[in-house]
């Protein structure tokens, strides 16, 4: 695609990316007490960056860490309901796709070990139908950002979280559509099972931390419409973009790897500006 180039690293990401290219995690990350302590400790040391733009609408999302099994949770229903040609059409308009012949538009086979919960939005929704998302939504009335994250997790994926599940918080992400998204990181044990609300969620996926740590991830793409680099996270045979991709990128870097990375200046693709 004309005007598209790769590996345009934003400030603060070069060193992180260089370190990650030195090696690649080939084994599943164990979902255990050591991981929980590691995530909470790294998040506790993070210097939180909050948006002070009063014109932005406040919203919250949940980064939910949970266990996964490759056989039980690794299937993407889109492989059954859409042909390869239809899945390829879903990738139309995404920067960098013409050079990625191996993209399938699915996240088939990405579960295994400690994972984060990702949803595919139903096609019935008015805003961003069919796109990847974290459970979340607008902060209502007098509720806090944390209360909104907990409420939305219950409404969308049937998980009744409490502050006891909270591990920490990531930086606010301001979107092109006028929202300031506050991400909260939660730990969910094996006693809770997510269940999709069919009015909002087409499918629920467990994306392993191993998959989030691929050596080809993240990618930064330059587009003619913006001076800011578009962030892309390759997951399975698809690409996850901001805001979801930016938040997952910071989760991996800050919470899992203990690296200081900022993402609020990373761009969304043009199709997500609405």
C-alpha positions in Angstrom: 0.0 0.0 0.0 1.5 3.4 -1.0 2.5 5.6 1.9 2.9 2.7 4.4 6.2 1.9 6.0 7.2 -0.4 8.9 9.1 -0.2 12.2 8.7 3.5 12.9 9.5 3.3 16.7 7.9 6.0 18.9 10.0 7.6 21.6 10.4 5.2 24.6 9.7 2.1 22.5 13.0 1.6 20.7 14.9 0.2 23.6 12.0 -2.1 24.6 11.7 -3.4 21.1 15.4 -4.0 20.7 15.5 -6.0 24.0 12.5 -8.1 22.9 14.1 -9.0 19.6 16.9 -10.8 21.4 14.8 -13.8 22.4 11.3 -15.3 22.2 9.2 -17.1 24.8 8.4 -20.5 23.4 6.7 -22.0 26.5 3.3 -21.1 28.0 3.4 -18.8 31.0 2.3 -20.5 34.2 -0.8 -19.2 35.8 0.2 -19.2 39.4 0.8 -17.2 42.5 4.3 -16.1 41.3 2.8 -14.6 38.2 0.1 -12.8 40.2 2.8 -11.3 42.5 4.9 -10.3 39.5 2.1 -8.5 37.7 0.9 -6.7 40.9 4.4 -5.7 41.8 5.3 -4.3 38.4 2.0 -2.4 38.2 2.5 -1.0 41.7 5.8 0.5 40.6 4.3 2.0 37.4 4.1 5.8 37.4 0.5 6.2 36.2 -0.3 8.7 33.5 -3.9 10.0 33.6 -5.6 12.2 31.1 -6.5 15.7 32.4 -8.5 16.6 29.2 -12.0 17.6 30.6 -13.5 17.5 27.1 -12.9 13.7 26.7 -15.7 11.3 27.8 -14.5 9.0 30.5 -14.5 5.2 29.9 -13.0 2.1 31.5 -11.8 -1.3 30.3 -10.7 -4.5 32.0 -7.5 -6.4 31.2 -8.5 -9.7 32.7 -5.8 -12.2 33.4 -7.0 -15.8 33.6 -5.9 -19.3 32.9 -6.3 -21.0 29.5 -6.0 -24.4 27.8 -4.9 -24.7 24.2 -7.4 -27.4 23.4 -10.4 -26.0 25.3 -10.0 -22.3 24.5 -7.9 -22.1 21.3 -10.7 -22.2 18.7 -11.9 -19.1 16.9 -15.5 -19.5 15.7 -14.8 -17.2 12.7 -12.9 -20.1 11.1 -16.3 -22.0 10.9 -18.6 -19.1 10.0 -16.5 -17.3 7.3 -14.6 -18.4 4.3 -10.9 -17.5 3.9 -12.0 -15.0 1.2 -14.5 -13.4 3.6 -11.9 -13.2 6.4 -9.4 -11.6 4.0 -12.0 -8.9 3.1 -12.3 -8.1 6.8 -8.7 -7.0 6.7 -9.2 -4.6 3.9 -8.1 -1.0 4.7 -5.7 -2.1 7.4 -2.2 -0.5 7.0 0.5 -3.1 6.1 -1.9 -5.9 5.2 -0.8 -6.1 1.5 2.6 -7.4 2.6 1.1 -9.9 5.1 -0.1 -12.8 2.9 -0.2 -15.1 5.9 -2.9 -13.1 7.8 -6.2 -15.0 8.2 -8.2 -12.6 10.3 -8.6 -15.2 13.1 -6.9 -15.8 16.5 -7.1 -19.6 16.1 -4.6 -21.4 18.3 -3.5 -18.6 20.5 -4.6 -20.0 23.9 -2.4 -21.8 26.4 -1.3 -21.0 30.0 -1.7 -17.5 31.5 -3.8 -15.4 29.1 -5.8 -12.2 28.8 -9.4 -12.1 27.8 -10.2 -10.5 24.4 -13.7 -10.2 22.9 -14.9 -9.8 19.3 -17.7 -7.3 19.2 -21.0 -8.4 17.7 -21.9 -7.2 14.2 -25.2 -5.8 15.7 -23.4 -3.0 17.6 -23.6 0.6 16.2 -20.0 1.5 17.1 -17.0 -0.6 15.9 -19.0 -3.8 15.0 -16.9 -6.9 14.6 -13.8 -5.3 16.0 -11.5 -6.6 18.8 -12.1 -5.1 22.3 -11.6 -5.5 26.0 -14.6 -5.6 28.2 -15.6 -2.0 29.0 -17.5 1.1 28.3 -18.5 4.6 29.4 -18.3 5.7 33.0 -21.9 6.4 34.1 -23.2 9.1 36.4 -21.3 9.3 39.7 -19.5 6.0 39.5 -15.8 5.8 39.5 -13.7 4.5 36.7 -13.0 1.3 38.7 -16.7 0.8 39.3 -17.4 1.2 35.6 -14.8 -1.4 34.7 -16.3 -3.9 37.2 -19.9 -3.2 36.0 -19.0 -3.6 32.3 -17.1 -6.9 32.9 -20.3 -8.2 34.5 -22.5 -7.0 31.7 -20.4 -8.1 28.8 -18.7 -11.3 29.9 -20.5 -12.3 33.0 -17.6 -11.9 35.4 -18.5 -10.5 38.9 -15.2 -8.9 39.8 -14.5 -7.1 43.1 -11.6 -4.8 44.2 -10.0 -8.0 45.5 -9.4 -9.1 41.9 -7.6 -5.9 41.0 -3.9 -6.0 40.3 -3.4 -2.4 39.2 -3.9 0.1 36.6 -2.4 1.2 33.2 -2.2 4.6 31.6 -5.2 6.4 30.2 -5.5 6.2 26.4 -7.2 9.1 24.6 -9.1 8.0 21.5 -9.8 9.7 18.2 -13.5 9.4 18.9 -13.3 11.5 22.1 -12.9 9.1 24.9 -10.2 8.8 27.7 -10.0 5.0 28.4 -8.8 3.9 31.9 -7.5 0.3 31.8 -7.7 -1.8 35.0 -5.9 -5.1 35.3 -7.8 -8.0 37.1 -6.8 -11.5 38.2 -9.5 -14.1 37.7 -9.1 -17.6 39.3 -10.4 -20.8 37.9 -13.7 -20.5 39.9 -15.0 -17.8 37.6 -16.0 -18.6 34.0 -16.6 -15.8 31.4 -19.9 -16.0 29.4 -20.6 -13.7 26.4 -23.5 -11.3 26.4 -24.8 -12.0 22.9 -26.1 -8.4 22.6 -22.6 -7.1 22.7 -20.1 -9.9 22.4 -19.8 -12.3 19.4 -17.0 -14.4 20.9 -14.6 -14.6 23.9 -11.0 -15.5 23.4 -8.1 -16.2 25.8 -4.9 -14.8 24.3 -1.8 -16.3 25.9 0.9 -14.1 27.3 3.2 -16.2 25.2 1.3 -15.1 22.1 1.5 -11.4 23.2 5.3 -11.8 23.5 5.9 -12.8 19.8 9.2 -11.4 18.5 7.4 -9.7 15.6 5.2 -7.7 18.0 4.5 -4.9 18.3 4.7 -3.3 14.8 4.6 0.4 14.2 3.2 1.7 10.9 3.5 5.1 9.4 0.3 6.4 7.7 -0.1 9.6 5.6 -3.1 10.8 7.7 -1.0 11.2 10.9 2.4 12.0 12.3 1.9 9.4 15.0 2.8 5.8 14.4 0.0 3.2 14.3 0.6 0.3 16.7 -0.3 -3.2 15.6 -0.1 -6.4 17.7 0.1 -9.5 15.6 -2.1 -12.1 17.4 -2.7 -15.4 15.6 -3.5 -14.5 12.0 -4.8 -11.0 12.8 -3.6 -7.6 13.9 -4.9 -5.9 17.0 -4.9 -2.0 16.8 -5.3 0.8 19.3 -6.9 1.4 21.6 -7.1 -2.3 22.5 -3.7 -3.1 20.9 -2.0 -0.1 22.7 -3.4 -1.2 26.1 -2.3 -4.9 25.6 1.1 -3.7 24.5 1.5 -1.7 27.7 0.2 -4.5 29.8 2.8 -6.8 28.4 5.6 -4.3 28.7 4.7 -2.8 32.1 2.9 -5.5 34.0 4.6 -8.6 32.7 8.1 -7.5 31.7 8.5 -4.6 34.1 9.5 -2.1 31.4 8.4 1.5 31.3 6.5 2.1 28.1 4.0 4.8 27.2 1.3 4.4 24.7 -0.9 7.5 24.7 0.8 8.9 21.7 0.4 5.7 19.6 -2.1 6.2 16.8 -5.2 4.3 15.8 -5.8 3.2 12.2 -8.1 5.5 10.3 -11.0 3.1 10.3 -11.1 3.3 14.1 -11.2 7.2 14.2 -15.0 7.2 14.1 
